[in-house]
Every structure is written in structure tokens, then in C-alpha cells.
Amino acid sequence: MMLRAEIELRRGTFELEVDFEVPAGTVLAILGPNGSGKSSLLGSLSGLFRPQRAEIRLGDRDLHGLPPHARSVGLLSQDPLLFPHLSVVDNVAFSPRSKGASRGEAKRIARRWLAEVDAAEFADRKPRQLSGGQAQRVAVARALAGEPDLLLLDEPMAALDVDSAPAIRGLLRRVLRADRSRATVLVTHDPLDALALADHVLVLSRGRAVERGPTREVLAAPRTAFTARIAGLNLVPGTAAEGGLQTENRFVAGMLAEDVALGEPAVAVFAPSAVAVYPADDGHPGSPRNTIPTVVTAVEPHGPVVRLRTECGMSADLTPAAVADLGLEPGTPVQLSIKATTVTVHPALGQ
């Protein structure tokens, strides 16, 4: 069923005002910094919060005003929240039982979903006998066993270790794609979750939507600093100019996107891997048109590379050998060089 939502919620001094649609069979990822309104949005959809004004329609049903148990909404959070006194199969059977299924039918449904999430072998265990990844598999089965029309995923991989998270991500992708009748809303800080699971992305900031669109398009060409940060990209704000972007203290040469208007607010976006790093006394290194003197502020492991953060706000990815050869550490003065062909200038959106 399609979800259509228009929500206005006030909690103390915080105000959330947002509207969006989630077509049946698709996943919408909600991204945003802490305090942007993600939890308030999920609480409004689930019925835990009562917005001052809202229209929340799931298919032809109006959910606003309905109690949580009457909404046909499933919720999966980062904590599996399994009942410790029940077996795994009884935890999963709880949802269909609460909707009126007989004990036998509820257990049949539970065992089917446990098999679907590759957790059938845990059916007779208690939650304390499960690992974190195993418990989250059971939580997925429980969320889906009630056959909800709307599924809410609240940071479902956040508490998992690096070995369990990819498996649960793959599991969710498989079960979500298997049922094209359900709308799903995913809250996450991890761009991998959004890329692997979501069809569209909505970015919140201070209770308002500041970016939205197809997932890959938004993360490949972010218009706000937060989205650029979670996508692992550099973003420089300024004003669109012929051949690039003008900031307060420098010109960044780059390729203008088709929808850029000269003289209007814009952002230059480029990957840390596009940034070359040279010693501060190396003259004018190479041929790049963008050469920026700055100081190293942090040197951080980042997968197979080392991410260099700098005083000017830009990041660069280097090999560990390059970091050692250049003697890079916090406080080291350097020059950053970026080829204009690796920089794209897009229209800026509200922060």
C-alpha cells in the first residue's frame, strides 16, 4: 500500500514539518543529523507521538488518531527487544497471536518466517542464547510475521558488529524485495544501508526536508554538508561562477551541472580520492587548477586507505605508505590539489 504523509509536530521548542510519499513495494530512507526529526517522524507514523496536525494515509486508511496496535505497522529497531522469557518461536508468534491467530496457526507463521530469515535452527532457544546478529534475524521475522502494511526500520544495523551487519543488510534487502505490496521507511546514518535498501532518500535538517530524490542521485551529488559527510564526499559552499565556484576566499574550478544558475548559491562536490596531497613547500604541484594550502587536523584509518582531514574542511584519501612517506600528522602544513574535471558544481539547497 502507498504511504502518504503530511506531518506537523511540536515537541517543546522543536518543530517537525514534513511531507512525503512511499509507493507500495519501495523503501524510503530518512537521513539527518541528531536532532533533525527522524525519531519524531517515526513516532508519528507508528502512533507513539500525536502530531498537532497530520494526514497519514496508508492505502485508503487514515492512520492519524489510531492507536499503534490498530495501524498495521511493524517496527524493527537497533535493539531486537525480544521477550526474554519466551522462546524464539514464541517471540515471533507473538505478533500473529496479537492479531487473532490461533496458537497453532501463529506458530506455523512464526516457523515460516524463521526459515525465511535463516533462523529456523534457533526456534527453541531463548534470546539470551543468541548472538547479536542471530537476535536481529529473529527481530526481523517478528516484525514481518504480523504482515504489516507499513514497515518502520529504525537504525536496524547500528548495534551489530562489522561481521553481522552485512548479513542482516542482505537479509533485509531480500525480504523487502520479495513483497512489493508493503511500504517501508528506513532511518539510518549509514549510506551503505540507504544504497543497499532504499529506492529514495529524504534528508531532514531541523525538522524540515532539505534534500530528497532517488538514493544514488542524492548521495552522488549532495547539496548539503550533512549529506556530503555521510556520503563520504567533500562539499564546498559558494556561488556558481563561470568555470566553477566562487567562495569568500578562493575560486574552485569545476564542471557546472546542467541546473546550475550563475550567481546563485551552489556547492562544489568531489571525492576524497580525487584530492592529491603535497608538502607545503613543494611549489605549485602538478597541473591541477585547484591548489589549496592548509594544515592537517586528523589522520584516520578508513578501510584500506587513510583519510586525512584538514583545517580548510576538505578530506583526502591516501595509502598508508603515502602518509608515512610524507610524514603526515596533525599540525603538518600541506597543499591539496584537485583536478577541475573531478569537481562538480550543483545548485545549493537550504541547510
N, C-alpha and C positions, 0 to 999 in steps of 0.2 A: 504493500500500500504506500502511496505517496504521502510524505510528511510535509505539511506547510505550516510554518510557524512565524508569528509576529509577536514579539515579547517585549514588554516594558516592566522592569522590576527595579525596585529601590530597596536596598539593604543598608540602613544607616546613611552614610554620605555617598555610598556607591550607587550608580545608576547603570543598568543594562538596558540597551535599546537596540534590538537586532531583529532582522527578518531573513528567512532562508527557506529553501525547498530541498527535499531529499527524495528524488524519484524512487519508486519501488525497485529493489534489486541493486541499489547503489549505496555507496558509503561516502559520507561527508566527514572530513577531518576538521576538527576545530583546533586551531593553534593560537598561541598567545602567551605573553609573559605572565608571571604570577600576578594575580590581582586584576587580570584583564576581563574576567567574567565567565570563564569556562565552566567553573563549578556551578555558578548561578544559572547558566544556561541548561546544564544537565539536570539540576534540581528542579527547574521549571518544567522540563519535559517529563521527568519521572513523577512529578506530583509532590516532591518533598518541599518545594517552595511554592508560594502562591503569589504570582505576579500581580501588580496593581492593574495591569491590562494585558490581555493576551488572547491571541487566536491560535490555537494549536489543533490542527486538523490532521487526523490520520485516516486516509481514505475519506469516507463520508461521515466520520465520527469527530465530534468536538471534544477534545480531552480536557480543556480548561475547566476546572471545577470538579473534575472526577478525582476520587481518591486513588492513590498509587495502585492498589490491587485491582482496580477496575479499568486500567488503561491498556492492558495487554502489552506491557513494556518489560523487556528483560534488561538487567543491569549486570555488567561484568566490570569489577574494579581491579586495582592492582593487588588488593588483598583478597584471596579467594573466599574468605568469610564462610567457610564450611562449618556446619554444626558439629562440634567435637564429639558429641555423644552418639551420633548416627554413623552408620557405615557409609561408604562411598555411594553404594547403590541407593540407599535411603535418602542421602543428601540430594541426589539427582531426581529421585522420585517425588521429593517434596513439592516441586513446582506443579507437576500434573495432578498430584493429590489435592493441592490447594485449589485447583480449578474443577474439582469434582470427579476425577477419575477414580475408579476402584483401586484398592491396594494392588491387586494383581496386574491390572492394566498399567498403573503407574510404574510398577517395577519393569514391565515389558518395555515401556517407553524409555525408562532410565537405562536399561541394558543396551537398547539400540543406540542411544546417544553416547554411552560409554564406548561402545565399539566404534562409533563414528569418529571419536576423538582419540582413538588408540589407547584407551584406558580401561578396557574390559577386564584386564587381569587384576585391577585394583578394587573390583566391586565389593569384596567383603572386608576390605581394610578400613581402619578408622583414619581420619585425617592426620593424626599425629604420626602415622606410619608412612606418610607420603613426603616426597621431596617437594621443593617449591614448584618446579615445573610440572610434576605429577598433579599437585593440588590445583594448579591453574587449569590443567586439562579438564579436571573434574568440574571446576567452576564454569568453564565454557559449556560443558554438557548440561549442567544445571540451568544455566541462563537460557539455553535453547530448548530444553525439554518441555517448557511451558508453551512452546510455539508462539512466541511474542510477534506482534506485527511490527514492533519497533525495538531495535536492539541498541543499547547505550553502552559504549566501551570507554571506561574511564581509566586511562593510563594502564592498560592491561599487561604491558610488559615491563613496567617501571621497577617492580620489585624482584624481577627474575635475574639470574646470573647470565653471563655472556654466552653460556652454552645452551641454556633453556630458552632464552628469548627468541632466537631464530626459529626454533621448532614450534613455539606457540604462534609466532607470526605466520609461519607457513600453514599451520593448522587453521587459524582464523581465516586466512585467505581462501583456503579450500572450502570451509563450511559456509562462508559468506557468499562465495560464488555459486554454491550448489543450490541456493534458494533465492530465486530472483523476484520473490514477492515481498520481501522484507526490506524496510528502510533501516539504515544503520548510521549512527552518529558516533564518531570516534574522537575522543580528546587525547592528545598526545603532545609530548615535547620532542619526540624523535622523528626526524624527517624520513628515516627508513620505514617507520610504521605507516606514515602518510603515503609514501611512494608504493609500498607493497600492498596496502589495503584500500586506500581511498581513491575514489573517482574524482572528487572535487575537494577543495580546501577553502575554509573560511578563517581568516586571521582576525582575532579580536585585539583591541587595544583600548583600555579604559572604558570598557562597556560598549564599544562601537566596532562594527566591521570595517577594517581598513584595507583588506585585500580579499579577493575571492576569485575562484576560477578553477579550471582543470588543474589537478595536482602538479603534474610535471611542468606545466607552463608557469605556475606561480612560484615553484621552487627553483626553476631555471632562470627566472627573471624577476626576482623580488623587488618590491617597490618600497619596503620599509626596512629599517635597521634590524628589527627583531627577526623578520622572515629571512633576511640575508644571513643572520647569525646562525639560525638553526639549519639553514641550507648549506652552511659552511662556505659562504661566499663573502667577498669584500663588497662593501657598498659605500659610495662617496656621494653625499648630497650636494646639490648646487643648482645652477641654472643652465639649461640647454643652450649651447652656442654652436656656431658653425665649426664642425670638425671635432666636437666633444662636449665637455662640461666645464663651466667656469665656477670655481669655488671662491671663498673670500680671499684665499692667498695663493691659489695656483690654478693652472689650466690642465685638465686631464684630457688628453687626446683619446678619442674612441669612435666607435661606429654608432651612428644615430639609428634608433629603432624607427619604424615607419610612422608610429603615432606620436613622435616627439614634436613639440612646437618650440621653435627657437624663442628664447627669452622667458620661457616658462620653467617652473620648478621641475627638476629632473634628478635622476640618480645614475651614477656610473657603477656598473656591476662587473666583477671579474673574479676568477677563481684564485685562491692562494697559490695553486700550482703554476699560475701564469706570472708570478712575481719572482724576479731574479734578485739575489742579494749580493752586494759587493761591499768591500771595505770602504769606509768613509773617505779615505784618501786616494781612491782609485781613479780620480778624474771623472770623465764622462764615460761610463762603461757601455760598450756595445753601441747598437743603433736605436734602441727604444726611445721614443719621443717623451715618455713619462719617466723622469728620474727624480726621486724624492729623497732628500736627506732626512734621517730620523734616528731614533735610538731604540734598541731592543728593550722590551719590558718583560717578556716572558719567553721561555723555551719549553715547549710541552710535547711529550710523546703523543702522536696522533696516528694510530695504526702503524703502517710500515714507514711513515715519514715522521719528521719533527716539525711541529707548527711553531713558527716564530711570530710573536705578537709585538707590535711596535707602538711607539709614542704617538704616531700620526693616526693610529686606529686601524691600520692595514695589517693583514696577516700574510705570511709566506710559508709554503711547504718546502722543506729541504730534506735531503737524505741525511742520516746521522753522520756520514763521512764528511759531507759539506759543512755541517755545523762544527765538527771537530777541526777541520782544516781552517775555517775562518775564525775559530776561537770565539764563537758567539755565546754570549751570556747576557743576563740583564745588565743594562748600562752601556753596552757596546754600541758606539755610533756606526751606522751603516748607510748605504744608499740602496733604495729599492728601484728597480727598473721594470716597467711593464710595457709590452708592445701594444700599440694602439689597436691592432687587429684583435686583441684578446679582451678588449673593453667594449661593453655595450651600454649605451645611454638610453634609459627608459623614462617615461613621464613619472613624476613622483606622486605618491598618494599621501593622504593625511597620516600623521604619526599617531 
